[in-house]
Amino acid sequence: MIAQQAYYYANKYGPSDKTRKKACEDPRYAYYYALYVDKKPRNDTRNAACKNPEFAYWYAKDIDQCPRDDTRKAACKDPRYAHDYARDIDKCFREDTRNATYRDPKYAYEYTKYITKRPSKNAREAVCKHPRYAFFYALYLDKRPRDDTREAACEDSKWAYEYAKDIDKEARDDTREVACEDPNCAYYYALIIDKKSREDTRKAACQDPKYAYYYAENVDKCPRDDTREAACKSPQFAYLYALNIDKEPMENTKEAACKDPEYAYSYARDISQIPDNDTREVACKNPRFAAFYASKIDKEPRDDTREVACKHPYYAYFYTKNVDKEFRMDTWLAVKDSQYEEKYKKIVHRAMKEAII
């Protein structure tokens, strides 16, 4: 019989020294035994639970329902349960629980914020091992910038940016340099903190097509070769760059947009505003955009757009309704035996009847 089996047996048939002793071989089942079988504290179940910080905490909380030196000492072997013990059981600050949390930046921060409620040198040193908690500590406890918390926050681009925005509330070379390790943070640093364009933030933003486009739109507020080139690494942002920043077609944005059927179609529709072989050829890689191209851009039927549209029953029906506007055997075969067959018949009933006769 293992500890789990002993606990389940006792839970069904009642406590016994034999099952309790066996359950006490595992801290979890010692705790369960005391809670659900004995329904009271005992030294043997408590001692067994105290072999694990988590179950020492739960034993004190649910069974003893009061603090004790032995359960606290056991809980303090883990920073999380030291913090939870102080919060839920002691309900006050103690040196032993506080010192135990210093091994983990998260719980050092939470202990200081919610239990001691005042900054200290040791707690600050503990949180500075993690950029996120160094930032939170500076924001909510120190409530001012310090070199040590800033240096810790600068281990990560996001928290360097957040530190500059919410704590320094001004631009600095050190926070900017770290923010520029991430295109997202570089863009927002330029937009919200610098509030102007700079070569370093632009160069960093240009590592990602999305932020290159946003930088051009919201920081530079004008087109540039470098931001355009970066945006052209993505069909979507090449299209958006041409539409909203250049506001005219250019060979490189068109070429980039033509790597995707949707954006090739959109480019021809919104920017070039005329049909051409390049955008049509790419749009014809997808039945939907082939049909849309014929309807909105060519505004006339073509064998190439129809052939692709006929690869999907709906777009064959769409093509007939909006482009051909007449019966054709190829579109009919595409919709036949599909849910669009009856709709197709209604559109071309007369022409189809004549063709069949």
C-alpha positions, -999 to 999 in steps of 0.1 A, spaced: 0 0 0 13 34 -10 6 68 7 -22 76 -18 -39 43 -14 -37 46 24 -53 80 23 -82 68 1 -87 37 22 -89 58 54 -112 84 37 -136 56 30 -133 34 61 -120 57 87 -87 65 104 -62 40 117 -26 42 129 -16 19 100 -31 40 72 -20 73 89 16 61 92 16 51 55 0 84 44 27 103 63 53 89 39 41 116 15 36 153 26 6 157 3 -13 128 17 -3 136 52 -20 169 47 -51 153 31 -53 128 59 -53 155 86 -78 176 67 -103 150 55 -98 119 77 -86 130 111 -102 165 106 -78 178 132 -41 185 137 -17 159 149 21 160 154 27 130 130 7 145 101 21 179 107 57 167 108 51 148 75 35 178 58 64 200 69 87 180 47 74 201 18 70 239 20 37 240 2 20 215 24 35 230 55 18 263 45 -15 245 37 -14 226 70 -9 258 90 -37 275 70 -63 248 69 -57 225 98 -38 243 126 -54 276 115 -27 294 133 10 301 129 36 278 144 74 279 144 77 244 127 52 251 98 67 286 93 102 272 92 92 246 66 73 271 45 104 294 45 123 269 24 104 283 -6 101 320 -12 65 317 -25 52 299 6 72 322 29 54 351 14 20 333 15 26 323 51 33 359 61 3 371 42 -23 345 52 -12 330 85 11 354 104 -7 383 87 23 405 96 59 411 88 86 388 103 124 387 97 124 350 88 96 351 62 109 383 47 145 370 44 132 338 28 115 358 0 148 375 -9 158 344 -29 131 352 -55 127 387 -71 89 383 -75 82 374 -39 107 399 -26 88 426 -45 53 413 -34 64 409 2 77 445 3 47 459 -15 19 442 4 34 432 38 63 455 49 49 483 26 82 502 26 114 499 6 146 485 20 181 479 7 179 441 9 146 439 -9 158 463 -36 189 442 -41 167 411 -44 143 426 -70 171 439 -91 179 404 -102 149 406 -125 142 436 -148 104 434 -144 104 435 -106 131 461 -106 107 483 -126 77 476 -104 98 483 -73 109 516 -86 74 525 -97 54 514 -66 78 514 -37 107 538 -44 84 559 -65 114 575 -81 143 566 -104 175 551 -90 206 540 -108 204 504 -94 167 498 -104 173 514 -138 204 493 -145 184 462 -136 154 473 -158 179 478 -186 185 441 -188 154 439 -210 142 462 -238 106 463 -227 114 473 -191 140 498 -202 113 515 -223 88 513 -194 113 527 -170 120 557 -192 83 563 -198 69 558 -163 98 565 -138 124 586 -155 97 603 -175 124 615 -199 147 601 -225 182 589 -216 209 573 -237 211 542 -216 174 533 -217 171 542 -254 201 521 -263 185 490 -246 150 498 -260 166 498 -295 174 462 -291 137 455 -300 119 472 -329 87 475 -310 103 493 -281 124 514 -304 93 527 -322 74 535 -290 105 551 -275 107 575 -304 70 581 -305 62 585 -268 95 595 -251 118 612 -276 87 624 -295 109 628 -325 127 607 -351 164 597 -346 187 576 -366 192 550 -339 155 544 -331 146 544 -368 173 519 -376 161 497 -348 124 500 -359 134 490 -394 143 455 -382 106 448 -384 84 457 -414 55 465 -391 74 490 -370 92 505 -400 58 513 -414 46 527 -381 78 548 -377 73 563 -411 36 570 -405 37 583 -370 73 595 -362 89 606 -395 55 614 -410 70 612 -444 84 585 -467 121 575 -467 140 549 -486 151 531 -454 117 527 -439 102 518 -473 128 492 -479 121 477 -444 83 478 -449 88 459 -482 99 428 -464 62 422 -458 35 423 -486 10 438 -461 32 467 -449 45 473 -484 9 478 -495 1 500 -465 33 521 -471 23 528 -507 -13 535 -497 -8 558 -466 28 572 -468 40 573 -504 3 576 -516 15 565 -550 27 534 -567 64 526 -567 82 496 -582 96 482 -548 63 484 -530 44 469 -559 70 441 -561 67 434 -524 29 435 -524 29 410 -553 43 383 -530 7 377 -518 -25 375 -538 -45 396 -514 -21 425 -514 -14 422 -551 -51 427 -557 -54 454 -531 -24 472 -546 -40 473 -581 -74 483 -566 -62 511 -543 -29 523 -555 -22 516 -592 -59 517 -599 -53 501 -633 -50 464 -643 -16 450 -652 -1 416 -658 21 416 -626 -7 421 -601 -32 400 -620 -8 371 -623 -3 370 -585 -40 376 -577 -47 346 -599 -30 323 -574 -62 325 -554 -98 320 -567 -112 347 -545 -88 374 -556 -89 363 -592 -126 368 -592 -123 401 -574 -96 413 -598 -119 406 -628 -148 423 -611 -132 454 -596 -101 461 -617 -103 445 -651 -140 450 -651 -143 425 -679 -140 387 -682 -107 371 -691 -98 334 -695 -71 335 -669 -91 350 -641 -121 329 -649 -101 297 -650 -88 303 -614 -122 315 -601 -136 282 -613 -115 263 -588 -140 272 -562 -178 269 -567 -186 302 -549 -162 322 -570 -173 306 -602 -209 317 -592 -195 352 -583 -177 355 -616 -208 346 -635 -230 370 -616 -206 400 -616 -183 395 -646 -195 372 -673 -232 378 -666 -240 349 -689 -239 311 -691 -206 294 -698 -199 257 -696 -168 261 -675 -185 281 -648 -215 258 -649 -193 227 -644 -176 245 -615 -209 251 -596 -227 220 -606 -237 197 -576 -227 225 -552 -248 247 -530 -244 275 -556 -260 255 -584 -295 268 -579 -283 304 -576 -264 300 -608 -294 287 -626 -315 317 -616 -288 341 -630 -283 324 -664 -315 304 -668 -325 317 -702 -290 317 -717 -283 282 -702 -316 268 -716 -307 281 -751 -272 267 -750 -284 233 -740 -311 232 -767 
